Structure formats: structure tokens, C-alpha cells
Amino acid sequence: INHNHQFNQQAALSPLSNTEIMLSTTSSRLLLASSRRSSTTVRIRGFHQASPLNQPKTALVLGSSGVLGSTVARHLSRMNVNVIGADIQELSETAQLYDFVPLPHPSQGASLGEVTRRLTAGVSNVLGEDGKLDVIVVASGGWEGDAPYPEDSTIEDGAVEYGDSIDRMMKMNVHPVVASGYVAQHFMNESAGLFVVIGATAALSPTPGMLGYGMSKNAAHHFVQTFGTMTGAALNTKAQRKKSLKLRQNLPSLDDLTVVGILPSKIDTPSNRKAEPKADFTNWTDPKDMAKEIGEWVTHEHLRPHSGSLVKVFPSADGATFQLAR
């Protein structure tokens, strides 16, 4: 396989193929949720121009104001992709975007339905009547540990904070994924679409001390696997193919869509370094490397994992390793 990718026999088993696969690249490492920073927006006044035989693609990046999202947006834009950002605040000054869709802050209490409506309306307004998306990357999200034991408050007050902490994680890590899935069903190009969700390696196992985070990321993984199984690019059993074909009767955008979850452990961001100043940063993944890998998937369809895959990523001597987890 070209483009600095290679297979070797040191990875997790693929549950459907029973084949050990590890995808390594010399150009990639890792990334995750958005570590936010206030800044101004730089927008491109018109779509990138290209010849009729090489029309530019259009991507929607959720979490485009965060470190990861802005890195992905910037990289795709440099690849001649028209990038639409979506976040709770304006874009990073270094992110080059065609347009921006504002989303409600989790603290505003917007329901999942309202978040989905706002994202759908915003994307529809930007694309116009005939516009389509080729790529969706959900790089938004966040982390929060369990609520502390209510030593200085009543048990009832502690119950509220216990529930609210989990609810905040669901709003930050699940709502954007589900809303984007709806957008994909109605606005994705019918040819070779790509839908990428940033999950978390930690959520593949129990997460004591961060129950809400683990639950929310696990839910995002489940969405990737289920939504991916619905597409024509999935590696399904005969029964699954029959059922997914029926589900896609009114959703032609899913016929050639690849849905993939990327699961990092720790992303090398300013906020993470501030939180863990004594950590070994060489064990963390650079957001630029994951952006490059997503860019490879955008350009080279044959390098994509099968739809519904969960792919772990971790730094290695030559950049990063992407390992099929499920």
C-alpha cells in the first residue's frame, strides 16, 4: 500500500475478518477533544476554485475552534477542501474556513433535538439548494471527572451534581456526534463520503473516576459502529447487509459512506500540558499528525478502514500507529 502506509502483524483482531491489522504512517500521531481558546475568525470569501475534473471537496468540522478541530480544518483547507466550521464560539485565527455555524453552549440547556436543528439549519444555509458535503469530522468534546463526594453539602445536592456531571459529558461528547449523523444522512455526497468521530481509547475499558466521560465516549463509539453498519461500505454479514440495504432505501448518501472512529489516549495540547506539566509528552499524540491521517483518508479512499471501524492511535518512532480495535 502506498502513501507511507504499511500493514504488519502486531495489532488487535478484526472481529469480522479475524485478521490482525496495524496501520502505521510516518506522518501521523494523535488528537482528541477541543481545548478552547478565544480568537478571531478568518474566512475565505469564496470556495476554492478547481478544474471541472478535480472539483474541490467540502468538509464540515465540528469543534473547529478547539486545538484539534482547528488543526484539522487548517490541514483540510490547505488540501483545497472547502471547510465549514461549527462550534460554540468563533474560529481560531489560524483556521481558514469558508463559513461557520454557531452551536449552543452545553450550559444553555439546549436539547439534542435543538442542537440537531441548529446544525442542520446552519449547514443547509451555507450549502444552499444543491450543495453537498464530502467529509464530516466530529472533533468536539471534552473531559470531566466524577463529581466529588458531597462532604460539605447534603446528599440531595450531591445527587444533583452527580447527575449533572454525567449530563454535561453526554451533551459535549454525544450530542454533536448524533446531530452530525443526521446532517450526514441528508447532506452527504452520494459518492465516497467520509464521517470521522474522535472517540477515546479509555472508553474501551471501565473508567473509574470518570464515569460520565467513559459513558459518553462509549456511546459515541456505539454510534460509529451502528451508523457504520448501516452504510454500503461496511464489512457486514449477509443478514446485516440485507437489513442495512432496507434502511438505506431513502438515504442514498449512506450507500458509499465510510464511518470511522479514531480513538486517542492523550493529545498533546496546551491545556493538557498545563494540567500535567511533569508528564512525558513524547507519549502524547500531536494533533497535526491525526489531521494528516484524516487528510489521507479524504484523498485516498482505499486507505480507509471499513465503515464502522474503531481505530486506536498512539505515537511511535516514525510518527504514529493506527491500530484497528473493533
Secondary structure, DSSP 8 states (H G I E B T S, - for coil): --TT-EEEEEEEE-TTT--EEEEEESS-----S--B-----EE-SS-----GGG---EEEEETTTBHHHHHHHHHHHHTT-EEEEEESS---TT-EESEEEE---GGGT--HHHHHHHHHHHHHHHHTTT--BSEEEE------------SSS-HHHHHHHHHHHHHHHHHHHTHHHHHHHHHHHHHB-SSS-EEEEE--GGGGS--TT-HHHHHHHHHHHHHHHHHHHTSTTB---HHHHHHHHHHTTT-GGGTT-EEEEEE-S-B--HHHHHH-TTS-GGGSB-HHHHHHHHHHHHH-GGGS--BTEEEEEEEETTEEEEEE--
